């Protein structure tokens, strides 16, 4: 499968036209690789470490020519490209080593097997629907049933087991044995959807990047807010994407081993 065919296949599934107006999904760097057979390194965030990983794979005889990322490389308007700047260095290396960088962000969040849908599958949610529908059967986040219901403590343990976050934060509660039967999920920064989640009747909401007073708001509205971190809640969808690319006919696709969680937690 050529890179151009791969991108056409992907965009038929997660159309870049569905992205938010502030987003920048699609080609970030295209150094003339469209007609080459696709060999894809999938990551959450395109960084110099991931680019160096791709170059190292080339030196080992694996001709990687596409970094497929969830987060955009270029988000804010660029005013200059100077040596020592991460985006400038990524661009220089991309053209020198013929490695494209393509991003699927808010369009990938909405689709089946996208960031939210994979979280719902990992927690074995049933009767799943979007938290905020954007078009038929698509939308942001997922809400569904746990059948049979389980204690909050068991749900937290399941999240810790399947996502392995470095830290797991949740709303104050006096009863870890409270039965939880309806759960909402949204990978990445999802605190702005709290009001929408409350309307779904969910008892618990798994997302990330939540602020102090958003935990207060959730508690006051009867919602248990669970923050497992941005990396941990979105990385599983990248792993799933590798499998989908392989099934679609990509000869070589692999999950990056240099993808980074930009937060470290001090352990005493």
Buried (B, 14 or more C-beta within 10 A) or exposed (E): BEBEBBBEBBBEBBBBEBBBEEBBBBBBBBBEBBEBBBBBBBBBBBBEBBBEBBBEBBEEEBBBBBBBBBBBBBBEEEEEEEEEEEBBBBBBBBBEBBBBBBBBBBBBBBBBBBBBBBBBBBBEBEEBBBBBEBEEEBBBBBBBBBEEBBBBBBBBEBBBEBBEBEEBEBBEEEEEEBBBBBBBBBBBBBBEBBEBBBEBEBBBBBBBBBEEEBBEBBBEEEBBBBBBBBBBBBBBBBEBBBEBBBEBEBEBBBBBEBBEBEEEEEEE
